[in-house]
Amino acid sequence: MKCLACFGAGDSPKKSQDQKEGLNLTSFIERLSFKTDSTKHRAIAEELSRIGLDGNTTARAFTFRELASATKNFRNDCLLGEGGFGRVYKGHLEKTNQTQVVAVKQLDRNGLQGNREFLVEVLMLSLLHHPNLVNLIGYCADGDQRILVYEYMPLGSLEDHLLDLPPTKKPLDWKTRMKIAGGAAKGLEYLHETASPPVIYRDFKASNILLDEDYNPKLSDFGLAKLGPTGDKTHVSTRVMGTYGYCAPEYAMTGQLTTGSDVYSFGVVFLEIITGRRAIDDSKPTSEQNLVTWAEPLLKDRKKFTQMADPALNGEYPVKGLYQALAIAAMCLQEEAFTRPLISDVVTALEYLAVKDDPEGASKFISRCSTDRNFDFSDSENLEIDDGLQSESNRNRKSSHAYEEEDKES
């Protein structure tokens, strides 16, 4: 049974007519002809023109010269960050009587993100719009260049403010952490329950959650996003891609992908938010390197909950709020995908903590939604999670960076 199936219809947020009808992505995605990078002879710009994207989006096609000018020829002093897919620069686009600040991601032509992934990201962010998804301003497909232009997010990523902070940097307070978690969950909710068919993000992690000047989060990097199952299908089968430590166990082992896979990844990130620890940290003792493995025994003993709070908080957090946050994380991290909550119900639970500042309300909501389960997070002396947090120590260790297994796609 779905974890939060008892959530009454009268309690769920009402969707607008546009939300009910959804956003039909299938016709666009299915028209992509890049199955592999072996077809590089077809220009990306030609592909975008072929599927008719220009008539369905406000995303602008930039020339390489325009973006080189915006970033001062991609100078190092404009560099914002660097990852497996390429480098991100701060740029300035000259518009009528004003200058627009943007983030320009120049993909490594020999990197991990290929032509199909580039096209999927352009399509996804052109057709999906939500306050908690980063806004795609445009793209460049001149020759073999693959460049994406996003709105500029001045505070960088959640990772920049949460993990391995220098002594001089102020840590996020509890309320801001819950605000970020709630907003990121709303972004997933839009992908899972408004987009038609649902979109599985597949790469939910702290470095992909960007923050504006008010710490409002937006999901970025949609190159690995996948259209979810439709009709009678329960999952989609695909090659395993993502970041080790965040992938759901059933996806990592079988390639079977569902929206529940994203919920598991959310649970890992939410544990990072609560604890200040990385999903995988090789600098720690062996027993503590995997965050989920480290958390498993602590989540079974209520007396140890406070040991899981980020030391950087200096004890400045509501104890009841901590308990309920850990309960939400544990629910998301259940081993079996069908026992995890829907992301919409995670959003509701987090609203009690982030918006209403009401841990008692969260407690009642969680208790109500776990009556059909073998545990009760709200008032039991320990969190019996029915072996829900599978120890990852028995799985094959992989790189802590993006990884890929055998392609299971037909």
C-alpha positions, 0 to 999 in steps of 0.5 A: 500500500502506498505510504500516504494513501490515507491522506484524505482527498479533501486535504490534498491541494486542488490542482488547476485545470492546466495541472489536471490536463498536464503537459504533453512531453511525449510527442517531443521526446519521442521525436528525438533521433539521437539514440547514441552519439554515433549520429553526431553528423546530424547538427543539434540545431537541425534536430531542434528545428526538426521537432518544431521546438522553436514554436513551442518555447520562449527559449532563445537560440544563441550564437557562440559569438554572443555567449563568448561576448557575454562571458568575456570569452569564457574567462576564468574570472567569470567561472562559477563552477565546474563539474562532470558535464562542463563549466558554468560561467557568469555572463551578461547579456546586453538587452535594450537599456539593461543587462541580464545576468545569466549562468552559461553552462558550456558542456565538455564536448568529450564529457559525460553529457551527450547530444541526446542528454543535451536535447532532453534538457533543452526540451524539458526546461523549455516545456516545463515551468515552475517556481522551483525549476530553474528557468532556461533562457536559451541554448547554443548549438553552433557546430559542435558547441553545446551550451545552455543559458540559465537564469543566474542563481546568486547563492549557488547550490545547496551544497555550497551552503551545507557541506564541508563549509569553511570556518568563516561561512555561516551555516544554514539555520534550521528554518532555512533548511526546511524551507529549501527542502520544502521548495525542492520537494515542490519541484519534484511534485510538479514533475511527478504529478503535473507533467504528463506523462510524469517526469522522473528527475533521476539526479536529485542531489544537493549540487543540483539544487540552486538557490536565489537571493532569498534561499528559494530552491530551484532544481537544475540539470535535467539531462538525465530526466526520464519520462515515467511509466504510463497506463498499466506500466509500473516502471520504466527500464533504463540504464542506471545513471546518477550519482552513487549514494543517491540512487534508490536500491531497486533502480541501482540493482535492476534499472527499474525506474519509478517516481519512487526512485526520486523520493528515495533520492529526496530522502538522502538529500533531506538527511544531508540537510538535517545532518550536514553530512555527505551522502558518501564521504570517504574521509570518514571512518568506514562505518560512517562513509555511507550516510544511509548506512550510518543513519540506519541504527540511529533512526531505530533509537529515539534517544539518539535522534539529537546525535543526527543533527548537524553540529553546525546548528549548535543545538538551535533547532526544535527537537520535535521538528527534528524528530518529524524531519527524521521521520519524513526522511526515514519514510522516503528511504524505505527499501521497497519503492511502493512503501515510500510516500508520494512526493505530494504528501512529503510536500504537505508534511514539510509545509507543517515544518517549514511554512507553519512551523508546526511540528505538532501538526506534522506529527499528527499528519505523519501518524495519520499516514502511517496507520497501515504500516508497521511503525508510528513515527509520532509517539513511539519510543523508537522508529521501527522501520521494518528493515526499510533502510537497506544497508548499502555496505553489501552492494558493490562500491562504485565511483562517487561520481556519475556512473553508468551500468549496462544499457537496458533500454530497448 
